[in-house]
Amino acid sequence: MEDVTIAIEGSDSVSGLWRSPAAPRACLVLAHGAGAGMTHKFMADTAEGLAERGVATLRYQFPYMERGGKRVDAPPVAHAAVRAAVAEGRGRAGDLPLFAGGKSFGGRMTSQAQAMAPLDGVRGLVFFGFPLHLAGKPSVARADHLSAVAIPMLFLQGTKDLLAERDLLEPTVAKLGKRATLRMVDQADHSFHVPAKAGRKDAAVLGEILDGAAAWMAAQ
């Protein structure tokens, strides 16, 4: 693990964490969700799990999280952070296939940035729980910008995700055509937690998710 400082144009620098296996086959620039930063257990376990599967990762903080704030950054600030992190990841990845995405809010900010202007060198986006709408307020408006994303997208979603009701998510992804892939995780919520009655542990669920993500990246 290597500590990284990422300079953002027009904003303060933010922290990052670079994790690479001995012989990486791809690199994922990974943004955190709205409520927890890059060191959250899900983010750490994801980085370690991907390293075991041959994928290097660059995790990073959004500026509000770096400051210890609770209110997320305005989209232009978040988009600038995404672009700066991708540039850092591209420099470290060299000739490796480069991907970007994140958990919930982080994935959505990455897709918005890509929709506005392509992220240089990124060949696909990976979403860990795309937040299609607020809990209890079903809508597909947050997906409007995805039609402007021309590169492949992988949606990793729980069937019990209250921020992405399945009957809205599935047709939304289907409308994106061949460039979008949806992998549903049975009984998982927005945090990819499954109830005890499901007969699986959260670690096994994460392993399933990361197997799918690594295989998808390898195929792009």
C-alpha positions in Angstrom: 0.0 0.0 0.0 1.3 3.4 -0.9 0.0 6.8 0.3 -0.7 9.2 -2.6 -1.3 12.9 -2.8 -3.6 14.0 -5.6 -3.6 17.6 -6.8 -7.0 18.9 -8.0 -7.2 21.9 -10.3 -9.0 24.7 -8.5 -9.2 22.8 -5.2 -7.1 21.5 -2.4 -5.2 18.3 -2.8 -6.7 15.0 -1.5 -5.3 11.8 -0.2 -5.2 8.5 -2.1 -4.1 4.9 -1.6 -2.4 2.9 -4.3 -2.5 -0.9 -4.0 -1.0 -3.1 -6.7 -0.3 -6.8 -6.9 3.0 -8.0 -8.2 1.8 -8.6 -11.7 -1.4 -6.5 -12.3 -3.6 -7.1 -15.3 -5.8 -4.0 -14.9 -6.2 -0.8 -12.8 -9.4 0.6 -11.2 -9.6 4.1 -9.9 -12.1 3.7 -7.1 -14.2 6.5 -5.5 -15.9 6.1 -2.1 -19.6 6.6 -1.2 -21.2 9.6 0.3 -21.1 8.6 4.0 -17.7 7.0 4.3 -14.2 7.6 2.9 -11.6 5.5 1.2 -10.5 3.7 4.3 -14.0 2.3 5.0 -14.0 -1.5 5.4 -15.9 -2.0 2.1 -13.3 0.1 0.2 -10.4 -1.6 1.9 -11.8 -5.1 1.4 -12.6 -4.3 -2.2 -9.0 -3.1 -2.9 -7.5 -6.1 -1.2 -9.9 -8.5 -3.0 -9.1 -7.0 -6.4 -5.4 -7.2 -5.8 -5.8 -10.9 -5.2 -7.5 -11.0 -8.6 -4.8 -9.1 -10.4 -6.3 -5.7 -10.4 -4.5 -2.6 -9.0 -6.6 0.1 -7.4 -6.2 3.8 -6.6 -8.7 4.8 -3.9 -9.1 8.5 -3.1 -11.0 11.0 -1.0 -13.4 13.6 -2.3 -12.5 17.1 -1.0 -15.4 17.2 1.5 -14.3 13.9 3.0 -10.7 15.1 3.2 -11.8 18.1 5.2 -13.9 15.9 7.5 -17.2 17.3 6.2 -20.5 15.6 6.0 -22.1 17.4 3.0 -20.9 16.0 -0.3 -19.1 18.3 -2.8 -21.0 20.1 -5.5 -20.8 18.1 -8.8 -18.2 20.3 -10.4 -15.9 19.8 -7.4 -16.5 16.1 -7.4 -16.0 15.8 -11.1 -12.7 17.6 -10.8 -11.6 15.2 -8.1 -12.6 12.2 -10.4 -10.5 13.6 -13.3 -7.5 14.3 -11.1 -7.6 10.8 -9.6 -8.0 9.2 -13.0 -5.0 11.2 -14.2 -3.0 9.9 -11.2 -4.2 6.4 -11.8 -3.3 6.6 -15.5 0.2 7.7 -14.7 0.7 4.8 -12.3 -1.1 2.2 -14.5 1.2 2.7 -17.5 0.0 0.3 -20.2 -2.5 -1.5 -18.0 -6.2 -1.3 -19.0 -7.7 1.5 -17.0 -11.1 1.6 -15.4 -12.9 4.0 -13.1 -15.9 3.9 -10.9 -16.8 3.6 -7.2 -19.3 2.9 -4.5 -22.7 4.6 -4.8 -22.1 8.4 -4.9 -18.5 7.8 -6.1 -19.7 5.8 -9.0 -22.4 8.3 -9.9 -19.9 11.2 -9.9 -17.5 9.2 -12.1 -20.2 8.5 -14.6 -21.3 12.1 -14.7 -17.7 13.2 -15.3 -17.4 10.7 -18.1 -20.7 11.8 -19.6 -19.6 15.4 -19.7 -16.2 14.7 -21.2 -14.5 11.3 -21.6 -12.0 10.4 -18.9 -8.7 10.1 -20.7 -7.6 6.5 -21.1 -10.6 4.9 -19.2 -12.1 2.0 -21.1 -15.0 1.1 -18.8 -16.9 2.1 -15.6 -17.6 -0.1 -12.6 -20.4 0.8 -10.3 -20.7 -0.8 -6.8 -24.3 -0.1 -6.0 -25.3 2.7 -8.5 -27.7 5.0 -6.5 -30.5 5.2 -9.0 -32.7 7.2 -6.6 -33.1 8.2 -2.9 -34.5 5.5 -0.6 -38.3 5.6 -0.7 -38.4 8.0 -3.7 -38.2 5.8 -6.8 -37.1 7.6 -9.9 -34.8 7.1 -12.9 -33.7 10.8 -13.3 -30.3 10.1 -11.9 -29.6 7.8 -14.9 -30.4 10.3 -17.6 -26.7 11.2 -18.1 -25.8 7.5 -18.7 -27.1 7.7 -22.3 -24.1 10.0 -22.9 -21.6 7.5 -21.6 -20.1 5.7 -24.7 -17.8 3.2 -22.9 -18.8 -0.1 -21.3 -20.4 0.0 -17.9 -20.8 -2.7 -15.2 -23.5 -2.4 -12.7 -23.1 -4.5 -9.5 -26.3 -4.3 -7.6 -28.1 -6.0 -4.7 -31.7 -7.2 -5.3 -32.7 -5.6 -2.0 -31.0 -2.2 -2.7 -33.4 0.5 -1.6 -31.6 3.0 -3.7 -32.1 1.1 -6.9 -35.5 -0.7 -7.1 -35.1 -3.7 -9.3 -38.2 -3.0 -11.5 -36.7 0.4 -12.3 -33.0 -0.6 -12.6 -33.3 -3.5 -15.0 -35.1 -1.6 -17.7 -32.9 1.5 -17.2 -29.8 -0.6 -17.8 -31.4 -2.5 -20.7 -32.0 0.8 -22.5 -28.3 1.4 -22.5 -27.8 -1.5 -24.8 -24.8 -3.7 -25.2 -22.4 -1.3 -23.5 -24.1 -1.9 -20.1 -23.9 -5.1 -18.0 -26.0 -5.7 -14.9 -25.0 -8.3 -12.3 -27.6 -8.7 -9.5 -26.6 -10.1 -6.1 -29.4 -12.1 -4.6 -30.7 -10.7 -1.2 -28.0 -8.0 -1.0 -28.8 -4.5 0.1 -27.1 -1.2 -0.9 -24.0 -2.1 1.2 -24.0 -5.7 -0.2 -25.0 -7.0 3.2 -27.2 -10.2 3.1 -29.4 -11.5 5.9 -28.4 -14.5 7.9 -31.2 -16.5 6.4 -29.6 -16.1 3.0 -27.1 -18.8 4.0 -24.1 -16.7 2.9 -21.7 -14.4 4.7 -20.9 -10.9 3.5 -17.4 -11.9 2.7 -18.6 -14.5 0.3 -20.9 -12.0 -1.3 -18.1 -9.6 -1.8 -16.0 -12.4 -3.3 -18.8 -13.1 -5.8 -18.9 -9.4 -6.7 -15.2 -9.0 -7.2 -15.0 -12.2 -9.2 -17.5 -10.7 -11.6 -15.8 -7.3 -11.7 -12.3 -8.8 -12.4 -13.7 -11.0 -15.1 -15.6 -8.2 -16.7 -12.5 -5.9 -16.7 -10.4 -8.7 -18.2 -12.9 -9.0 -21.1 -12.9 -5.3 -22.1 
